[in-house]
Amino acid sequence: MPRGVPVATVAINNATNAGLLAVRMLGVGDSDLLARMSQYQEDTRDEVLKKAEKLQRDGWESYLNP
């Protein structure tokens, strides 16, 4: 694309990130959608932090072989 034309790129076979990008763009004009997107991000962050804590506490072998 020429300069000044913003583009978003998403990896092949990564529909989740493409969908999240679309929701962010649509959320500019829809406060309910924006609030739901924010809640999704918070939930995802909490889930990742729990996994990181378990990994640090139990070690990688235990984490990968429950």
CHARMM internal coordinates of N, CA and C (Angstrom, degrees):
IC EDIT
DIST 1 N 1 CA 1.4529
DIST 1 CA 1 C 1.5227
ANGL 1 N 1 CA 1 C 108.71
DIST 1 C 2 N 1.3193
ANGL 1 CA 1 C 2 N 115.61
DIHE 1 N 1 CA 1 C 2 N 148.51
DIST 2 N 2 CA 1.4708
ANGL 1 C 2 N 2 CA 118.39
DIHE 1 CA 1 C 2 N 2 CA 177.40
DIST 2 CA 2 C 1.5268
ANGL 2 N 2 CA 2 C 111.32
DIHE 1 C 2 N 2 CA 2 C -69.86
DIST 2 C 3 N 1.2947
ANGL 2 CA 2 C 3 N 116.37
DIHE 2 N 2 CA 2 C 3 N 162.25
DIST 3 N 3 CA 1.4638
ANGL 2 C 3 N 3 CA 120.70
DIHE 2 CA 2 C 3 N 3 CA 178.56
DIST 3 CA 3 C 1.5138
ANGL 3 N 3 CA 3 C 110.34
DIHE 2 C 3 N 3 CA 3 C -56.89
DIST 3 C 4 N 1.3143
ANGL 3 CA 3 C 4 N 114.78
DIHE 3 N 3 CA 3 C 4 N 144.48
DIST 4 N 4 CA 1.4539
ANGL 3 C 4 N 4 CA 119.87
DIHE 3 CA 3 C 4 N 4 CA 178.00
DIST 4 CA 4 C 1.5162
ANGL 4 N 4 CA 4 C 114.56
DIHE 3 C 4 N 4 CA 4 C 89.01
DIST 4 C 5 N 1.3434
ANGL 4 CA 4 C 5 N 116.69
DIHE 4 N 4 CA 4 C 5 N -5.96
DIST 5 N 5 CA 1.4628
ANGL 4 C 5 N 5 CA 120.56
DIHE 4 CA 4 C 5 N 5 CA 178.55
DIST 5 CA 5 C 1.5241
ANGL 5 N 5 CA 5 C 106.77
DIHE 4 C 5 N 5 CA 5 C -107.47
DIST 5 C 6 N 1.3383
ANGL 5 CA 5 C 6 N 117.41
DIHE 5 N 5 CA 5 C 6 N 105.03
DIST 6 N 6 CA 1.4642
ANGL 5 C 6 N 6 CA 118.78
DIHE 5 CA 5 C 6 N 6 CA -177.83
DIST 6 CA 6 C 1.5222
ANGL 6 N 6 CA 6 C 111.77
DIHE 5 C 6 N 6 CA 6 C -70.88
DIST 6 C 7 N 1.3021
ANGL 6 CA 6 C 7 N 115.81
DIHE 6 N 6 CA 6 C 7 N 138.27
DIST 7 N 7 CA 1.4614
ANGL 6 C 7 N 7 CA 121.38
DIHE 6 CA 6 C 7 N 7 CA 176.12
DIST 7 CA 7 C 1.5204
ANGL 7 N 7 CA 7 C 108.86
DIHE 6 C 7 N 7 CA 7 C -132.44
DIST 7 C 8 N 1.2891
ANGL 7 CA 7 C 8 N 115.24
DIHE 7 N 7 CA 7 C 8 N 148.33
DIST 8 N 8 CA 1.4583
ANGL 7 C 8 N 8 CA 120.71
DIHE 7 CA 7 C 8 N 8 CA 175.93
DIST 8 CA 8 C 1.5201
ANGL 8 N 8 CA 8 C 106.88
DIHE 7 C 8 N 8 CA 8 C -113.97
DIST 8 C 9 N 1.3068
ANGL 8 CA 8 C 9 N 115.81
DIHE 8 N 8 CA 8 C 9 N 133.62
DIST 9 N 9 CA 1.4543
ANGL 8 C 9 N 9 CA 119.47
DIHE 8 CA 8 C 9 N 9 CA 178.54
DIST 9 CA 9 C 1.5203
ANGL 9 N 9 CA 9 C 109.66
DIHE 8 C 9 N 9 CA 9 C -112.88
DIST 9 C 10 N 1.2950
ANGL 9 CA 9 C 10 N 115.18
DIHE 9 N 9 CA 9 C 10 N 143.87
DIST 10 N 10 CA 1.4537
ANGL 9 C 10 N 10 CA 122.19
DIHE 9 CA 9 C 10 N 10 CA 179.75
DIST 10 CA 10 C 1.5213
ANGL 10 N 10 CA 10 C 106.85
DIHE 9 C 10 N 10 CA 10 C -134.29
DIST 10 C 11 N 1.3143
ANGL 10 CA 10 C 11 N 116.33
DIHE 10 N 10 CA 10 C 11 N 140.02
DIST 11 N 11 CA 1.4609
ANGL 10 C 11 N 11 CA 120.59
DIHE 10 CA 10 C 11 N 11 CA -178.59
DIST 11 CA 11 C 1.5295
ANGL 11 N 11 CA 11 C 111.00
DIHE 10 C 11 N 11 CA 11 C -63.48
DIST 11 C 12 N 1.3069
ANGL 11 CA 11 C 12 N 114.70
DIHE 11 N 11 CA 11 C 12 N 152.34
DIST 12 N 12 CA 1.4587
ANGL 11 C 12 N 12 CA 121.07
DIHE 11 CA 11 C 12 N 12 CA 176.74
DIST 12 CA 12 C 1.5297
ANGL 12 N 12 CA 12 C 108.73
DIHE 11 C 12 N 12 CA 12 C -61.15
DIST 12 C 13 N 1.3206
ANGL 12 CA 12 C 13 N 117.01
DIHE 12 N 12 CA 12 C 13 N 140.61
DIST 13 N 13 CA 1.4681
ANGL 12 C 13 N 13 CA 124.04
DIHE 12 CA 12 C 13 N 13 CA -179.23
DIST 13 CA 13 C 1.5263
ANGL 13 N 13 CA 13 C 112.90
DIHE 12 C 13 N 13 CA 13 C 63.48
DIST 13 C 14 N 1.3160
ANGL 13 CA 13 C 14 N 116.53
DIHE 13 N 13 CA 13 C 14 N 32.34
DIST 14 N 14 CA 1.4574
ANGL 13 C 14 N 14 CA 120.13
DIHE 13 CA 13 C 14 N 14 CA 178.82
DIST 14 CA 14 C 1.5246
ANGL 14 N 14 CA 14 C 109.46
DIHE 13 C 14 N 14 CA 14 C -125.36
DIST 14 C 15 N 1.3024
ANGL 14 CA 14 C 15 N 115.52
DIHE 14 N 14 CA 14 C 15 N 62.82
DIST 15 N 15 CA 1.4617
ANGL 14 C 15 N 15 CA 121.77
DIHE 14 CA 14 C 15 N 15 CA -176.57
DIST 15 CA 15 C 1.5247
ANGL 15 N 15 CA 15 C 111.78
DIHE 14 C 15 N 15 CA 15 C -63.59
DIST 15 C 16 N 1.3091
ANGL 15 CA 15 C 16 N 117.81
DIHE 15 N 15 CA 15 C 16 N -29.66
DIST 16 N 16 CA 1.4635
ANGL 15 C 16 N 16 CA 120.21
DIHE 15 CA 15 C 16 N 16 CA -179.53
DIST 16 CA 16 C 1.5254
ANGL 16 N 16 CA 16 C 110.44
DIHE 15 C 16 N 16 CA 16 C -61.23
DIST 16 C 17 N 1.3154
ANGL 16 CA 16 C 17 N 116.79
DIHE 16 N 16 CA 16 C 17 N -50.34
DIST 17 N 17 CA 1.4613
ANGL 16 C 17 N 17 CA 119.30
DIHE 16 CA 16 C 17 N 17 CA -179.64
DIST 17 CA 17 C 1.5244
ANGL 17 N 17 CA 17 C 111.56
DIHE 16 C 17 N 17 CA 17 C -66.49
DIST 17 C 18 N 1.3030
ANGL 17 CA 17 C 18 N 117.96
DIHE 17 N 17 CA 17 C 18 N -34.49
DIST 18 N 18 CA 1.4667
ANGL 17 C 18 N 18 CA 120.32
DIHE 17 CA 17 C 18 N 18 CA 176.72
DIST 18 CA 18 C 1.5250
ANGL 18 N 18 CA 18 C 110.00
DIHE 17 C 18 N 18 CA 18 C -64.21
DIST 18 C 19 N 1.3153
ANGL 18 CA 18 C 19 N 117.09
DIHE 18 N 18 CA 18 C 19 N -41.42
DIST 19 N 19 CA 1.4575
ANGL 18 C 19 N 19 CA 121.07
DIHE 18 CA 18 C 19 N 19 CA 178.42
DIST 19 CA 19 C 1.5161
ANGL 19 N 19 CA 19 C 111.70
DIHE 18 C 19 N 19 CA 19 C -65.75
DIST 19 C 20 N 1.3334
ANGL 19 CA 19 C 20 N 116.76
DIHE 19 N 19 CA 19 C 20 N -41.67
DIST 20 N 20 CA 1.4613
ANGL 19 C 20 N 20 CA 120.15
DIHE 19 CA 19 C 20 N 20 CA 178.77
DIST 20 CA 20 C 1.5304
ANGL 20 N 20 CA 20 C 111.11
DIHE 19 C 20 N 20 CA 20 C -64.28
DIST 20 C 21 N 1.3086
ANGL 20 CA 20 C 21 N 116.34
DIHE 20 N 20 CA 20 C 21 N -38.68
DIST 21 N 21 CA 1.4620
ANGL 20 C 21 N 21 CA 119.99
DIHE 20 CA 20 C 21 N 21 CA 176.69
DIST 21 CA 21 C 1.5206
ANGL 21 N 21 CA 21 C 110.86
DIHE 20 C 21 N 21 CA 21 C -62.91
DIST 21 C 22 N 1.3144
ANGL 21 CA 21 C 22 N 116.86
DIHE 21 N 21 CA 21 C 22 N -42.90
DIST 22 N 22 CA 1.4612
ANGL 21 C 22 N 22 CA 120.92
DIHE 21 CA 21 C 22 N 22 CA 178.98
DIST 22 CA 22 C 1.5265
ANGL 22 N 22 CA 22 C 110.89
DIHE 21 C 22 N 22 CA 22 C -63.26
DIST 22 C 23 N 1.3130
ANGL 22 CA 22 C 23 N 117.45
DIHE 22 N 22 CA 22 C 23 N -41.54
DIST 23 N 23 CA 1.4664
ANGL 22 C 23 N 23 CA 120.93
DIHE 22 CA 22 C 23 N 23 CA 179.40
DIST 23 CA 23 C 1.5250
ANGL 23 N 23 CA 23 C 110.54
DIHE 22 C 23 N 23 CA 23 C -64.47
DIST 23 C 24 N 1.3232
ANGL 23 CA 23 C 24 N 116.97
DIHE 23 N 23 CA 23 C 24 N -39.80
DIST 24 N 24 CA 1.4679
ANGL 23 C 24 N 24 CA 119.79
DIHE 23 CA 23 C 24 N 24 CA 176.94
DIST 24 CA 24 C 1.5229
ANGL 24 N 24 CA 24 C 110.77
DIHE 23 C 24 N 24 CA 24 C -60.80
DIST 24 C 25 N 1.3040
ANGL 24 CA 24 C 25 N 116.05
DIHE 24 N 24 CA 24 C 25 N -43.02
DIST 25 N 25 CA 1.4620
ANGL 24 C 25 N 25 CA 120.02
DIHE 24 CA 24 C 25 N 25 CA -179.40
DIST 25 CA 25 C 1.5307
ANGL 25 N 25 CA 25 C 110.54
DIHE 24 C 25 N 25 CA 25 C -66.28
DIST 25 C 26 N 1.3113
ANGL 25 CA 25 C 26 N 117.02
DIHE 25 N 25 CA 25 C 26 N -43.44
DIST 26 N 26 CA 1.4670
ANGL 25 C 26 N 26 CA 120.36
DIHE 25 CA 25 C 26 N 26 CA 179.41
DIST 26 CA 26 C 1.5246
ANGL 26 N 26 CA 26 C 111.69
DIHE 25 C 26 N 26 CA 26 C -69.82
DIST 26 C 27 N 1.3288
ANGL 26 CA 26 C 27 N 116.62
DIHE 26 N 26 CA 26 C 27 N -28.05
DIST 27 N 27 CA 1.4538
ANGL 26 C 27 N 27 CA 121.39
DIHE 26 CA 26 C 27 N 27 CA -179.30
DIST 27 CA 27 C 1.5148
ANGL 27 N 27 CA 27 C 113.61
DIHE 26 C 27 N 27 CA 27 C -65.47
DIST 27 C 28 N 1.3103
ANGL 27 CA 27 C 28 N 116.92
DIHE 27 N 27 CA 27 C 28 N -17.49
DIST 28 N 28 CA 1.4619
ANGL 27 C 28 N 28 CA 120.19
DIHE 27 CA 27 C 28 N 28 CA 177.74
DIST 28 CA 28 C 1.5284
ANGL 28 N 28 CA 28 C 110.53
DIHE 27 C 28 N 28 CA 28 C -59.12
DIST 28 C 29 N 1.3227
ANGL 28 CA 28 C 29 N 116.73
DIHE 28 N 28 CA 28 C 29 N -35.00
DIST 29 N 29 CA 1.4503
ANGL 28 C 29 N 29 CA 120.65
DIHE 28 CA 28 C 29 N 29 CA -177.84
DIST 29 CA 29 C 1.5188
ANGL 29 N 29 CA 29 C 114.66
DIHE 28 C 29 N 29 CA 29 C -108.07
DIST 29 C 30 N 1.3263
ANGL 29 CA 29 C 30 N 117.53
DIHE 29 N 29 CA 29 C 30 N 5.64
DIST 30 N 30 CA 1.4642
ANGL 29 C 30 N 30 CA 120.32
DIHE 29 CA 29 C 30 N 30 CA -176.24
DIST 30 CA 30 C 1.5250
ANGL 30 N 30 CA 30 C 108.68
DIHE 29 C 30 N 30 CA 30 C -138.21
DIST 30 C 31 N 1.3294
ANGL 30 CA 30 C 31 N 116.81
DIHE 30 N 30 CA 30 C 31 N 103.25
DIST 31 N 31 CA 1.4594
ANGL 30 C 31 N 31 CA 120.63
DIHE 30 CA 30 C 31 N 31 CA -174.91
DIST 31 CA 31 C 1.5283
ANGL 31 N 31 CA 31 C 112.53
DIHE 30 C 31 N 31 CA 31 C -64.98
DIST 31 C 32 N 1.3457
ANGL 31 CA 31 C 32 N 117.97
DIHE 31 N 31 CA 31 C 32 N -33.87
DIST 32 N 32 CA 1.4684
ANGL 31 C 32 N 32 CA 120.62
DIHE 31 CA 31 C 32 N 32 CA 178.06
DIST 32 CA 32 C 1.5251
ANGL 32 N 32 CA 32 C 110.19
DIHE 31 C 32 N 32 CA 32 C -64.84
DIST 32 C 33 N 1.3074
ANGL 32 CA 32 C 33 N 116.69
DIHE 32 N 32 CA 32 C 33 N -44.11
DIST 33 N 33 CA 1.4585
ANGL 32 C 33 N 33 CA 121.31
DIHE 32 CA 32 C 33 N 33 CA 179.12
DIST 33 CA 33 C 1.5254
ANGL 33 N 33 CA 33 C 110.43
DIHE 32 C 33 N 33 CA 33 C -63.78
DIST 33 C 34 N 1.3142
ANGL 33 CA 33 C 34 N 115.92
DIHE 33 N 33 CA 33 C 34 N -40.42
DIST 34 N 34 CA 1.4611
ANGL 33 C 34 N 34 CA 120.24
DIHE 33 CA 33 C 34 N 34 CA 178.80
DIST 34 CA 34 C 1.5299
ANGL 34 N 34 CA 34 C 110.79
DIHE 33 C 34 N 34 CA 34 C -64.21
DIST 34 C 35 N 1.3242
ANGL 34 CA 34 C 35 N 117.54
DIHE 34 N 34 CA 34 C 35 N -40.76
DIST 35 N 35 CA 1.4663
ANGL 34 C 35 N 35 CA 121.21
DIHE 34 CA 34 C 35 N 35 CA 178.34
DIST 35 CA 35 C 1.5241
ANGL 35 N 35 CA 35 C 110.93
DIHE 34 C 35 N 35 CA 35 C -65.00
DIST 35 C 36 N 1.3188
ANGL 35 CA 35 C 36 N 117.04
DIHE 35 N 35 CA 35 C 36 N -41.25
DIST 36 N 36 CA 1.4688
ANGL 35 C 36 N 36 CA 120.54
DIHE 35 CA 35 C 36 N 36 CA 179.33
DIST 36 CA 36 C 1.5216
ANGL 36 N 36 CA 36 C 110.80
DIHE 35 C 36 N 36 CA 36 C -66.57
DIST 36 C 37 N 1.3356
ANGL 36 CA 36 C 37 N 116.74
DIHE 36 N 36 CA 36 C 37 N -36.47
DIST 37 N 37 CA 1.4614
ANGL 36 C 37 N 37 CA 121.02
DIHE 36 CA 36 C 37 N 37 CA 177.49
DIST 37 CA 37 C 1.5293
ANGL 37 N 37 CA 37 C 109.95
DIHE 36 C 37 N 37 CA 37 C -65.75
DIST 37 C 38 N 1.3080
ANGL 37 CA 37 C 38 N 116.80
DIHE 37 N 37 CA 37 C 38 N -42.17
DIST 38 N 38 CA 1.4667
ANGL 37 C 38 N 38 CA 120.50
DIHE 37 CA 37 C 38 N 38 CA 178.21
DIST 38 CA 38 C 1.5220
ANGL 38 N 38 CA 38 C 111.10
DIHE 37 C 38 N 38 CA 38 C -62.27
DIST 38 C 39 N 1.3285
ANGL 38 CA 38 C 39 N 117.22
DIHE 38 N 38 CA 38 C 39 N -41.20
DIST 39 N 39 CA 1.4591
ANGL 38 C 39 N 39 CA 120.84
DIHE 38 CA 38 C 39 N 39 CA 178.18
DIST 39 CA 39 C 1.5254
ANGL 39 N 39 CA 39 C 110.79
DIHE 38 C 39 N 39 CA 39 C -64.13
DIST 39 C 40 N 1.3267
ANGL 39 CA 39 C 40 N 116.82
DIHE 39 N 39 CA 39 C 40 N -41.30
DIST 40 N 40 CA 1.4630
ANGL 39 C 40 N 40 CA 121.26
DIHE 39 CA 39 C 40 N 40 CA 177.44
DIST 40 CA 40 C 1.5299
ANGL 40 N 40 CA 40 C 109.85
DIHE 39 C 40 N 40 CA 40 C -59.75
DIST 40 C 41 N 1.3236
ANGL 40 CA 40 C 41 N 116.80
DIHE 40 N 40 CA 40 C 41 N -43.72
DIST 41 N 41 CA 1.4630
ANGL 40 C 41 N 41 CA 120.31
DIHE 40 CA 40 C 41 N 41 CA -179.64
DIST 41 CA 41 C 1.5244
ANGL 41 N 41 CA 41 C 111.19
DIHE 40 C 41 N 41 CA 41 C -63.82
DIST 41 C 42 N 1.3241
ANGL 41 CA 41 C 42 N 116.98
DIHE 41 N 41 CA 41 C 42 N -41.82
DIST 42 N 42 CA 1.4644
ANGL 41 C 42 N 42 CA 120.19
DIHE 41 CA 41 C 42 N 42 CA 178.27
DIST 42 CA 42 C 1.5257
ANGL 42 N 42 CA 42 C 111.06
DIHE 41 C 42 N 42 CA 42 C -63.40
DIST 42 C 43 N 1.3258
ANGL 42 CA 42 C 43 N 116.56
DIHE 42 N 42 CA 42 C 43 N -44.14
DIST 43 N 43 CA 1.4660
ANGL 42 C 43 N 43 CA 120.60
DIHE 42 CA 42 C 43 N 43 CA 179.02
DIST 43 CA 43 C 1.5196
ANGL 43 N 43 CA 43 C 111.01
DIHE 42 C 43 N 43 CA 43 C -61.72
DIST 43 C 44 N 1.3175
ANGL 43 CA 43 C 44 N 116.55
DIHE 43 N 43 CA 43 C 44 N -42.88
DIST 44 N 44 CA 1.4627
ANGL 43 C 44 N 44 CA 121.11
DIHE 43 CA 43 C 44 N 44 CA 179.59
DIST 44 CA 44 C 1.5207
ANGL 44 N 44 CA 44 C 110.53
DIHE 43 C 44 N 44 CA 44 C -64.43
DIST 44 C 45 N 1.3412
ANGL 44 CA 44 C 45 N 116.82
DIHE 44 N 44 CA 44 C 45 N -42.81
DIST 45 N 45 CA 1.4614
ANGL 44 C 45 N 45 CA 120.79
DIHE 44 CA 44 C 45 N 45 CA 178.36
DIST 45 CA 45 C 1.5204
ANGL 45 N 45 CA 45 C 110.29
DIHE 44 C 45 N 45 CA 45 C -59.57
DIST 45 C 46 N 1.3311
ANGL 45 CA 45 C 46 N 117.03
DIHE 45 N 45 CA 45 C 46 N -46.35
DIST 46 N 46 CA 1.4603
ANGL 45 C 46 N 46 CA 120.77
DIHE 45 CA 45 C 46 N 46 CA -179.36
DIST 46 CA 46 C 1.5230
ANGL 46 N 46 CA 46 C 111.46
DIHE 45 C 46 N 46 CA 46 C -61.12
DIST 46 C 47 N 1.3226
ANGL 46 CA 46 C 47 N 116.40
DIHE 46 N 46 CA 46 C 47 N -40.83
DIST 47 N 47 CA 1.4691
ANGL 46 C 47 N 47 CA 121.23
DIHE 46 CA 46 C 47 N 47 CA 179.19
DIST 47 CA 47 C 1.5268
ANGL 47 N 47 CA 47 C 110.88
DIHE 46 C 47 N 47 CA 47 C -63.27
DIST 47 C 48 N 1.3185
ANGL 47 CA 47 C 48 N 116.74
DIHE 47 N 47 CA 47 C 48 N -43.18
DIST 48 N 48 CA 1.4690
ANGL 47 C 48 N 48 CA 121.17
DIHE 47 CA 47 C 48 N 48 CA -179.99
DIST 48 CA 48 C 1.5244
ANGL 48 N 48 CA 48 C 110.48
DIHE 47 C 48 N 48 CA 48 C -66.14
DIST 48 C 49 N 1.3303
ANGL 48 CA 48 C 49 N 117.17
DIHE 48 N 48 CA 48 C 49 N -40.97
DIST 49 N 49 CA 1.4584
ANGL 48 C 49 N 49 CA 119.78
DIHE 48 CA 48 C 49 N 49 CA 179.49
DIST 49 CA 49 C 1.5276
ANGL 49 N 49 CA 49 C 111.75
DIHE 48 C 49 N 49 CA 49 C -65.11
DIST 49 C 50 N 1.3214
ANGL 49 CA 49 C 50 N 117.83
DIHE 49 N 49 CA 49 C 50 N -36.28
DIST 50 N 50 CA 1.4640
ANGL 49 C 50 N 50 CA 121.24
DIHE 49 CA 49 C 50 N 50 CA 176.09
DIST 50 CA 50 C 1.5283
ANGL 50 N 50 CA 50 C 110.76
DIHE 49 C 50 N 50 CA 50 C -63.95
DIST 50 C 51 N 1.3412
ANGL 50 CA 50 C 51 N 115.90
DIHE 50 N 50 CA 50 C 51 N -42.46
DIST 51 N 51 CA 1.4679
ANGL 50 C 51 N 51 CA 119.51
DIHE 50 CA 50 C 51 N 51 CA 179.09
DIST 51 CA 51 C 1.5295
ANGL 51 N 51 CA 51 C 110.71
DIHE 50 C 51 N 51 CA 51 C -65.21
DIST 51 C 52 N 1.3212
ANGL 51 CA 51 C 52 N 117.07
DIHE 51 N 51 CA 51 C 52 N -40.06
DIST 52 N 52 CA 1.4631
ANGL 51 C 52 N 52 CA 121.07
DIHE 51 CA 51 C 52 N 52 CA 179.55
DIST 52 CA 52 C 1.5293
ANGL 52 N 52 CA 52 C 110.63
DIHE 51 C 52 N 52 CA 52 C -64.37
DIST 52 C 53 N 1.3263
ANGL 52 CA 52 C 53 N 115.98
DIHE 52 N 52 CA 52 C 53 N -40.68
DIST 53 N 53 CA 1.4622
ANGL 52 C 53 N 53 CA 120.13
DIHE 52 CA 52 C 53 N 53 CA 178.58
DIST 53 CA 53 C 1.5269
ANGL 53 N 53 CA 53 C 110.83
DIHE 52 C 53 N 53 CA 53 C -63.46
DIST 53 C 54 N 1.3174
ANGL 53 CA 53 C 54 N 116.78
DIHE 53 N 53 CA 53 C 54 N -43.16
DIST 54 N 54 CA 1.4689
ANGL 53 C 54 N 54 CA 121.09
DIHE 53 CA 53 C 54 N 54 CA 179.06
DIST 54 CA 54 C 1.5247
ANGL 54 N 54 CA 54 C 110.24
DIHE 53 C 54 N 54 CA 54 C -63.80
DIST 54 C 55 N 1.3089
ANGL 54 CA 54 C 55 N 116.42
DIHE 54 N 54 CA 54 C 55 N -41.15
DIST 55 N 55 CA 1.4603
ANGL 54 C 55 N 55 CA 120.93
DIHE 54 CA 54 C 55 N 55 CA 179.41
DIST 55 CA 55 C 1.5212
ANGL 55 N 55 CA 55 C 111.00
DIHE 54 C 55 N 55 CA 55 C -62.45
DIST 55 C 56 N 1.3247
ANGL 55 CA 55 C 56 N 116.61
DIHE 55 N 55 CA 55 C 56 N -44.45
DIST 56 N 56 CA 1.4678
ANGL 55 C 56 N 56 CA 119.68
DIHE 55 CA 55 C 56 N 56 CA 179.23
DIST 56 CA 56 C 1.5204
ANGL 56 N 56 CA 56 C 111.58
DIHE 55 C 56 N 56 CA 56 C -67.74
DIST 56 C 57 N 1.3198
ANGL 56 CA 56 C 57 N 116.78
DIHE 56 N 56 CA 56 C 57 N -38.48
DIST 57 N 57 CA 1.4616
ANGL 56 C 57 N 57 CA 121.04
DIHE 56 CA 56 C 57 N 57 CA -176.45
DIST 57 CA 57 C 1.5301
ANGL 57 N 57 CA 57 C 111.49
DIHE 56 C 57 N 57 CA 57 C -71.54
DIST 57 C 58 N 1.3453
ANGL 57 CA 57 C 58 N 116.58
DIHE 57 N 57 CA 57 C 58 N -47.23
DIST 58 N 58 CA 1.4626
ANGL 57 C 58 N 58 CA 120.94
DIHE 57 CA 57 C 58 N 58 CA -171.20
DIST 58 CA 58 C 1.5250
ANGL 58 N 58 CA 58 C 114.41
DIHE 57 C 58 N 58 CA 58 C -98.88
DIST 58 C 59 N 1.3181
ANGL 58 CA 58 C 59 N 117.79
DIHE 58 N 58 CA 58 C 59 N -15.53
DIST 59 N 59 CA 1.4662
ANGL 58 C 59 N 59 CA 120.67
DIHE 58 CA 58 C 59 N 59 CA -177.66
DIST 59 CA 59 C 1.5261
ANGL 59 N 59 CA 59 C 111.31
DIHE 58 C 59 N 59 CA 59 C 89.48
DIST 59 C 60 N 1.3173
ANGL 59 CA 59 C 60 N 115.06
DIHE 59 N 59 CA 59 C 60 N 161.03
DIST 60 N 60 CA 1.4607
ANGL 59 C 60 N 60 CA 119.83
DIHE 59 CA 59 C 60 N 60 CA -173.47
DIST 60 CA 60 C 1.5197
ANGL 60 N 60 CA 60 C 113.04
DIHE 59 C 60 N 60 CA 60 C -68.94
DIST 60 C 61 N 1.3315
ANGL 60 CA 60 C 61 N 118.30
DIHE 60 N 60 CA 60 C 61 N -35.00
DIST 61 N 61 CA 1.4576
ANGL 60 C 61 N 61 CA 119.66
DIHE 60 CA 60 C 61 N 61 CA -177.92
DIST 61 CA 61 C 1.5240
ANGL 61 N 61 CA 61 C 111.35
DIHE 60 C 61 N 61 CA 61 C -65.09
DIST 61 C 62 N 1.3092
ANGL 61 CA 61 C 62 N 115.76
DIHE 61 N 61 CA 61 C 62 N -43.67
DIST 62 N 62 CA 1.4616
ANGL 61 C 62 N 62 CA 120.33
DIHE 61 CA 61 C 62 N 62 CA 178.03
DIST 62 CA 62 C 1.5279
ANGL 62 N 62 CA 62 C 110.84
DIHE 61 C 62 N 62 CA 62 C -67.26
DIST 62 C 63 N 1.3160
ANGL 62 CA 62 C 63 N 115.54
DIHE 62 N 62 CA 62 C 63 N -36.53
DIST 63 N 63 CA 1.4669
ANGL 62 C 63 N 63 CA 120.44
DIHE 62 CA 62 C 63 N 63 CA -179.22
DIST 63 CA 63 C 1.5382
ANGL 63 N 63 CA 63 C 110.70
DIHE 62 C 63 N 63 CA 63 C -64.34
DIST 63 C 64 N 1.3264
ANGL 63 CA 63 C 64 N 116.02
DIHE 63 N 63 CA 63 C 64 N -42.30
DIST 64 N 64 CA 1.4724
ANGL 63 C 64 N 64 CA 120.46
DIHE 63 CA 63 C 64 N 64 CA -177.12
DIST 64 CA 64 C 1.5144
ANGL 64 N 64 CA 64 C 113.25
DIHE 63 C 64 N 64 CA 64 C -82.86
DIST 64 C 65 N 1.3222
ANGL 64 CA 64 C 65 N 117.27
DIHE 64 N 64 CA 64 C 65 N -21.14
DIST 65 N 65 CA 1.4620
ANGL 64 C 65 N 65 CA 121.88
DIHE 64 CA 64 C 65 N 65 CA -179.05
DIST 65 CA 65 C 1.5236
ANGL 65 N 65 CA 65 C 109.65
DIHE 64 C 65 N 65 CA 65 C -123.92
DIST 65 C 66 N 1.3320
ANGL 65 CA 65 C 66 N 118.45
DIHE 65 N 65 CA 65 C 66 N 75.22
DIST 66 N 66 CA 1.4813
ANGL 65 C 66 N 66 CA 119.88
DIHE 65 CA 65 C 66 N 66 CA -175.70
DIST 66 CA 66 C 1.5130
ANGL 66 N 66 CA 66 C 113.48
DIHE 65 C 66 N 66 CA 66 C -66.41
END
COOR INIT
IC SEED 1 N 1 CA 1 C
IC BUILD
